[in-house]
């Protein structure tokens, strides 16, 4: 084999090696674009046994303007890039159903074990957190001091749900980002690390069903 032919083959191999990541990125971007536009039912084509309801097309949340529990402006991009369980509440009070979602997602989060740090929890309210309260009948919050029943929501979240991030947003933004709540308020949501609202979980789903979905997503999303 001549030296010029060998050099040509070497250059070809190097081009193939260098070009492969670019091709993969372009292919992934093309595929995701058509999924987002609703022109490709990727999950339906591959098949899935998910228990939660897929939101198609998914909706991006990063453009929404939030405020934290002190009223300071907050943007979604300031959060760590993790899978995010989101409890959405509407109104000045977090009632018994709201509190059950908080408790349920906390227990699921803890049960993830070694995958705990790949997931976070967010509480979104359409009223300021500082002026909202817990409105749960006495005795319905196990281990919670009686004198604080029905008291400050911010205090309750800080004490009983450490690590959860409470955010406030306008009612219009809630309806725009989570229109499913208009038909069924008894659900919470999952957002992927890139900020796409991609799945909802009905309150009727049990612990095992939700864990199955989360473990599947975490397993197949690599380090994300």
C-alpha positions in Angstrom: 0.0 0.0 0.0 1.4 3.4 -1.0 2.1 6.0 1.6 -0.3 8.4 -0.1 -3.1 5.8 0.0 -2.5 5.1 3.7 -2.5 8.8 4.5 -5.9 9.2 2.6 -7.4 6.3 4.6 -6.1 7.8 7.9 -7.6 11.2 7.0 -10.9 9.5 6.2 -11.0 7.7 9.5 -10.2 10.9 11.4 -13.0 12.7 9.6 -15.4 9.9 10.5 -14.4 10.0 14.1 -14.6 13.8 14.3 -17.9 13.9 12.4 -19.8 11.3 14.4 -20.6 13.5 17.5 -21.8 16.2 15.2 -24.1 13.9 13.3 -25.5 12.5 16.6 -26.2 16.0 17.9 -27.8 17.1 14.7 -30.0 13.9 14.6 -31.0 14.4 18.2 -31.9 18.0 17.7 -33.9 17.1 14.6 -35.7 14.4 16.4 -36.5 16.5 19.5 -37.7 19.4 17.3 -40.4 17.2 15.6 -41.4 15.8 19.0 -41.8 19.3 20.4 -43.8 20.4 17.4 -46.1 17.4 17.9 -45.2 16.0 14.4 -43.7 12.9 15.8 -45.1 10.6 18.5 -41.7 9.2 19.6 -43.1 7.5 22.8 -46.0 6.0 20.9 -43.7 4.7 18.2 -41.3 3.0 20.6 -43.9 1.9 23.1 -44.0 2.6 26.9 -45.6 1.5 30.0 -45.7 4.8 31.7 -48.3 5.4 34.4 -48.2 9.2 34.4 -49.8 11.0 31.5 -47.4 12.4 28.8 -47.8 16.0 27.9 -47.6 16.3 24.1 -46.1 18.5 23.0 -44.2 19.4 26.2 -44.1 23.0 27.3 -41.1 25.1 28.3 -41.2 26.8 31.7 -38.0 28.7 31.7 -39.5 31.9 30.2 -42.0 32.2 33.2 -41.3 34.9 35.8 -41.5 33.7 39.4 -41.1 35.2 42.8 -39.6 33.3 45.7 -41.0 33.0 49.2 -39.7 36.5 50.1 -41.2 38.1 47.0 -37.9 38.5 45.1 -38.0 37.8 41.3 -36.8 34.3 40.5 -36.1 32.6 37.2 -36.3 28.8 36.5 -32.8 28.8 35.1 -31.5 29.6 38.6 -32.5 26.1 39.7 -30.1 23.2 39.3 -30.7 21.1 36.2 -32.5 18.2 37.7 -35.7 16.2 37.2 -38.3 18.2 39.0 -41.5 17.2 40.8 -43.9 20.1 40.8 -46.9 20.6 43.1 -49.1 23.4 41.8 -51.6 25.1 44.1 -54.2 27.7 43.3 -55.5 30.1 46.0 -54.4 31.5 49.3 -54.7 28.2 51.1 -52.9 24.8 50.8 -55.8 22.5 51.7 -55.7 18.8 52.7 -55.4 17.6 49.0 -52.5 20.1 48.5 -50.8 18.8 51.6 -51.2 15.2 50.6 -49.4 15.9 47.3 -46.6 17.5 49.2 -46.3 14.5 51.5 -46.6 12.0 48.7 -43.9 13.6 46.5 -41.6 13.9 49.6 -41.9 10.2 50.3 -41.3 9.3 46.7 -38.3 11.6 46.6 -36.8 10.0 49.7 -37.5 6.5 48.3 -35.3 7.2 45.3 -32.3 6.5 47.5 -29.0 6.9 45.5 -30.9 8.8 42.8 -32.2 11.4 45.4 -29.8 14.1 44.2 -31.0 13.9 40.6 -34.5 15.0 41.6 -35.8 18.1 43.3 -39.2 19.3 44.4 -40.9 22.7 43.6 -44.1 24.1 45.0 -45.8 26.7 42.8 -48.6 28.9 44.1 -50.6 31.5 42.2 -50.5 33.7 45.4 -47.6 35.1 47.3 -46.1 32.4 49.5 -45.6 34.7 52.5 -49.3 35.5 52.7 -50.6 32.0 52.2 -51.4 29.4 54.8 -52.0 25.8 55.5 -55.7 25.1 55.8 -55.8 21.5 57.0 -58.1 20.2 59.8 -56.3 19.6 63.1 -55.0 16.1 63.2 -54.5 15.7 59.5 -50.8 16.7 59.6 -49.1 13.9 61.5 -46.3 15.1 63.7 -47.1 18.7 63.1 -47.6 20.9 66.3 -51.3 21.6 66.9 -50.6 25.3 67.5 -49.3 25.7 63.9 -52.2 23.9 62.2 -53.7 26.3 59.7 -50.8 28.7 60.1 -48.1 30.1 57.8 -47.5 28.1 54.6 -44.0 29.3 54.3 -43.2 28.2 57.8 -44.8 24.8 57.2 -42.8 24.2 54.0 -39.5 25.3 55.6 -40.1 22.9 58.6 -41.8 19.9 57.1 -40.4 20.0 53.6 -36.8 20.9 53.8 -35.1 21.2 50.4 -38.4 22.1 48.6 -38.3 25.4 46.7 -41.6 27.5 47.0 -42.3 29.8 44.2 -45.2 32.2 43.3 -46.4 33.1 39.9 -49.5 34.8 38.4 -52.8 33.0 38.0 -52.6 33.5 34.2 -49.1 31.9 34.1 -50.4 28.9 36.0 -53.3 28.4 33.6 -50.9 28.8 30.6 -48.3 26.4 31.8 -50.6 23.9 33.5 -53.9 24.0 31.6 -54.6 20.4 32.6 -55.5 21.7 36.1 -58.6 23.3 34.5 -60.0 19.8 33.9 -58.5 18.0 36.9 -57.0 19.8 39.8 -56.0 16.5 41.4 -52.6 16.1 39.8 -49.0 17.1 40.0 -46.3 17.4 37.3 -42.8 16.3 36.2 -40.3 18.7 34.5 -37.2 17.4 32.8 -33.7 18.9 33.5 -34.0 21.2 30.4 -37.2 22.8 31.7 -39.8 20.9 29.7 -43.1 20.1 31.4 -43.4 16.6 30.1 -45.7 14.4 32.4 -48.5 14.7 34.9 -49.4 12.3 37.7 -53.0 11.9 38.8 -53.6 11.7 42.6 -55.2 8.3 42.1 -51.8 6.8 41.1 -50.1 4.9 43.9 -46.6 5.0 45.1 -45.4 2.0 43.0 -46.8 3.4 39.8 -45.0 6.7 40.2 -41.7 5.1 41.3 -41.8 2.9 38.2 -42.0 5.9 35.9 -39.3 7.9 37.8 -36.9 5.0 37.9 -37.4 4.4 34.2 -36.7 8.0 33.3 -33.7 8.3 35.5 -32.2 5.0 34.2 -32.6 6.1 30.5 -31.5 9.7 30.9 -27.9 9.0 31.8 -26.4 11.6 34.1 -29.1 14.1 33.5 
